[in-house]
Amino acid sequence: MKKIFILSWPSWVGKTTIYEEYIKDNEETKIQKVITTTTRQKRDYEKHWKDYYFLSIKEFKQLIKKEKLIEYAQVHNNFYGSTYEELKNIILNNKTPFYIVDPQWVKYLEKVLSWMYDVKTIFILPPNKKELKKRLIKRGEDENSESFQIRLNESLVWLEEKNNYNYNIVNDDLEKAVKEFKKIIW
């Protein structure tokens, strides 16, 4: 049975950094990131077709209407989702699909995909709650803002879900976290 990995995290614990560090040292990896489709604005450092597929709300709603999405959700006034076509292309390229998603999507993806795939879930954790708050502040969020409080509260709730994952990686040392990640993938 073909494997699929799902990586999740509370906000700002380094899931993208861990994945990118792994890829940098393992260019010939068997895994390939499932690129998410979104309606949010592209950030200056992001690339279309690499980081996300950026669509208008109208285009995204067409995907919903045509049932082209495995899953989708509205998060912070933007839509995010993954397409059947993206998953199919990764599998046809003989790669192992690798999702990087918010915790709210993990259970659904696991349920939808586990009938046909061996789904393994990985949760990235901060060393502690104090460090989580510090990383959110470092991100540039004003700790007195409503946005900050929402993200912090969501992250604290998601931390409680850690035992529902196959693997947990504490990101207190990037090199160590990447090594743990590599052991899981291989």
Secondary structure, DSSP 8 states (H G I E B T S, - for coil): --EEEEEE-STTSSHHHHHHHHHHH-TT-SEEE--EEE-S---TT--BTTTEEE--HHHHHHHHHTT-EEEEEEETTEEEEEEHHHHHHHHHTT-EEEEE--HHHHHHHHHHHTTTSEEEEEEEE-SSHHHHHHHHHHTT--TTSHHHHHHHHHHHHHHTTGGGSSEEEE-SSHHHHHHHHHHHH-
